[in-house]
Amino acid sequence: MTQPEVAPIKQASTARKVFAAILDFFFIFIVGGYVVARFTGGTTDGGFELQGMPAFALFGIVILYFIVFSRFLGGTLFQRLLGVR
């Protein structure tokens, strides 16, 4: 009995990985920043402004986004959309 042929895994280009990382960063920064600003009263007419602990909270959210999505969920949102992983 012969085994079926397995296609080699195609590696994503470095440019696509970098593009996905940039899109992920902007996405989580904007969404996470607005959510944190909404809860802490940092919203402005032009968007949001975070200082002190709310800014550190956003920094933590950005780091957790990349760790949790990459390690436990098979890739970040834009890595999955762009087929990087």
C-alpha positions as protocol buffer text, in pm:
chain_id: "A"
residue {
  index: 1
  type: MET
  ca { x: 0 y: 0 z: 0 }
}
residue {
  index: 2
  type: THR
  ca { x: 143 y: 339 z: -96 }
}
residue {
  index: 3
  type: GLN
  ca { x: 115 y: 650 z: 113 }
}
residue {
  index: 4
  type: PRO
  ca { x: -52 y: 958 z: -31 }
}
residue {
  index: 5
  type: GLU
  ca { x: 174 y: 1243 z: -139 }
}
residue {
  index: 6
  type: VAL
  ca { x: 194 y: 1532 z: 100 }
}
residue {
  index: 7
  type: ALA
  ca { x: 245 y: 1877 z: -46 }
}
residue {
  index: 8
  type: PRO
  ca { x: 533 y: 2068 z: 113 }
}
residue {
  index: 9
  type: ILE
  ca { x: 434 y: 2355 z: 341 }
}
residue {
  index: 10
  type: LYS
  ca { x: 484 y: 2686 z: 163 }
}
residue {
  index: 11
  type: GLN
  ca { x: 658 y: 2944 z: 380 }
}
residue {
  index: 12
  type: ALA
  ca { x: 507 y: 3292 z: 389 }
}
residue {
  index: 13
  type: SER
  ca { x: 725 y: 3576 z: 273 }
}
residue {
  index: 14
  type: THR
  ca { x: 888 y: 3804 z: 526 }
}
residue {
  index: 15
  type: ALA
  ca { x: 705 y: 4103 z: 379 }
}
residue {
  index: 16
  type: ARG
  ca { x: 368 y: 3939 z: 446 }
}
residue {
  index: 17
  type: LYS
  ca { x: 470 y: 3860 z: 805 }
}
residue {
  index: 18
  type: VAL
  ca { x: 580 y: 4218 z: 865 }
}
residue {
  index: 19
  type: PHE
  ca { x: 264 y: 4355 z: 700 }
}
residue {
  index: 20
  type: ALA
  ca { x: 46 y: 4129 z: 917 }
}
residue {
  index: 21
  type: ALA
  ca { x: 232 y: 4241 z: 1231 }
}
residue {
  index: 22
  type: ILE
  ca { x: 187 y: 4608 z: 1143 }
}
residue {
  index: 23
  type: LEU
  ca { x: -185 y: 4561 z: 1076 }
}
residue {
  index: 24
  type: ASP
  ca { x: -225 y: 4365 z: 1400 }
}
residue {
  index: 25
  type: PHE
  ca { x: -49 y: 4635 z: 1598 }
}
residue {
  index: 26
  type: PHE
  ca { x: -263 y: 4916 z: 1457 }
}
residue {
  index: 27
  type: PHE
  ca { x: -580 y: 4710 z: 1500 }
}
residue {
  index: 28
  type: ILE
  ca { x: -521 y: 4622 z: 1865 }
}
residue {
  index: 29
  type: PHE
  ca { x: -385 y: 4969 z: 1945 }
}
residue {
  index: 30
  type: ILE
  ca { x: -693 y: 5144 z: 1806 }
}
residue {
  index: 31
  type: VAL
  ca { x: -953 y: 4899 z: 1937 }
}
residue {
  index: 32
  type: GLY
  ca { x: -782 y: 4839 z: 2272 }
}
residue {
  index: 33
  type: GLY
  ca { x: -704 y: 5208 z: 2315 }
}
residue {
  index: 34
  type: TYR
  ca { x: -1061 y: 5309 z: 2255 }
}
residue {
  index: 35
  type: VAL
  ca { x: -1193 y: 5045 z: 2496 }
}
residue {
  index: 36
  type: VAL
  ca { x: -949 y: 5148 z: 2771 }
}
residue {
  index: 37
  type: ALA
  ca { x: -1026 y: 5517 z: 2708 }
}
residue {
  index: 38
  type: ARG
  ca { x: -1398 y: 5449 z: 2722 }
}
residue {
  index: 39
  type: PHE
  ca { x: -1366 y: 5283 z: 3064 }
}
residue {
  index: 40
  type: THR
  ca { x: -1126 y: 5544 z: 3205 }
}
residue {
  index: 41
  type: GLY
  ca { x: -1279 y: 5858 z: 3058 }
}
residue {
  index: 42
  type: GLY
  ca { x: -996 y: 5926 z: 2815 }
}
residue {
  index: 43
  type: THR
  ca { x: -1207 y: 5972 z: 2502 }
}
residue {
  index: 44
  type: THR
  ca { x: -1179 y: 6300 z: 2313 }
}
residue {
  index: 45
  type: ASP
  ca { x: -1347 y: 6451 z: 2009 }
}
residue {
  index: 46
  type: GLY
  ca { x: -1060 y: 6326 z: 1794 }
}
residue {
  index: 47
  type: GLY
  ca { x: -1038 y: 5974 z: 1941 }
}
residue {
  index: 48
  type: PHE
  ca { x: -871 y: 5898 z: 2271 }
}
residue {
  index: 49
  type: GLU
  ca { x: -588 y: 6020 z: 2493 }
}
residue {
  index: 50
  type: LEU
  ca { x: -428 y: 5792 z: 2748 }
}
residue {
  index: 51
  type: GLN
  ca { x: -177 y: 5886 z: 3017 }
}
residue {
  index: 52
  type: GLY
  ca { x: -39 y: 5705 z: 3320 }
}
residue {
  index: 53
  type: MET
  ca { x: -198 y: 5377 z: 3421 }
}
residue {
  index: 54
  type: PRO
  ca { x: -449 y: 5362 z: 3131 }
}
residue {
  index: 55
  type: ALA
  ca { x: -155 y: 5388 z: 2888 }
}
residue {
  index: 56
  type: PHE
  ca { x: 24 y: 5104 z: 3069 }
}
residue {
  index: 57
  type: ALA
  ca { x: -297 y: 4901 z: 3056 }
}
residue {
  index: 58
  type: LEU
  ca { x: -311 y: 4948 z: 2678 }
}
residue {
  index: 59
  type: PHE
  ca { x: 55 y: 4846 z: 2652 }
}
residue {
  index: 60
  type: GLY
  ca { x: -27 y: 4527 z: 2845 }
}
residue {
  index: 61
  type: ILE
  ca { x: -327 y: 4455 z: 2623 }
}
residue {
  index: 62
  type: VAL
  ca { x: -114 y: 4486 z: 2309 }
}
residue {
  index: 63
  type: ILE
  ca { x: 146 y: 4244 z: 2450 }
}
residue {
  index: 64
  type: LEU
  ca { x: -119 y: 3997 z: 2567 }
}
residue {
  index: 65
  type: TYR
  ca { x: -288 y: 4010 z: 2226 }
}
residue {
  index: 66
  type: PHE
  ca { x: 26 y: 3896 z: 2050 }
}
residue {
  index: 67
  type: ILE
  ca { x: 114 y: 3631 z: 2309 }
}
residue {
  index: 68
  type: VAL
  ca { x: -232 y: 3479 z: 2347 }
}
residue {
  index: 69
  type: PHE
  ca { x: -326 y: 3480 z: 1979 }
}
residue {
  index: 70
  type: SER
  ca { x: 11 y: 3355 z: 1855 }
}
residue {
  index: 71
  type: ARG
  ca { x: 64 y: 3086 z: 2114 }
}
residue {
  index: 72
  type: PHE
  ca { x: -284 y: 2958 z: 2194 }
}
residue {
  index: 73
  type: LEU
  ca { x: -511 y: 3049 z: 1901 }
}
residue {
  index: 74
  type: GLY
  ca { x: -293 y: 2962 z: 1603 }
}
residue {
  index: 75
  type: GLY
  ca { x: -198 y: 3313 z: 1497 }
}
residue {
  index: 76
  type: THR
  ca { x: -314 y: 3668 z: 1526 }
}
residue {
  index: 77
  type: LEU
  ca { x: -611 y: 3802 z: 1335 }
}
residue {
  index: 78
  type: PHE
  ca { x: -416 y: 3937 z: 1039 }
}
residue {
  index: 79
  type: GLN
  ca { x: -173 y: 3644 z: 1032 }
}
residue {
  index: 80
  type: ARG
  ca { x: -471 y: 3420 z: 977 }
}
residue {
  index: 81
  type: LEU
  ca { x: -638 y: 3652 z: 725 }
}
residue {
  index: 82
  type: LEU
  ca { x: -321 y: 3690 z: 519 }
}
residue {
  index: 83
  type: GLY
  ca { x: -233 y: 3321 z: 543 }
}
residue {
  index: 84
  type: VAL
  ca { x: 97 y: 3376 z: 718 }
}
residue {
  index: 85
  type: ARG
  ca { x: 57 y: 3082 z: 954 }
}
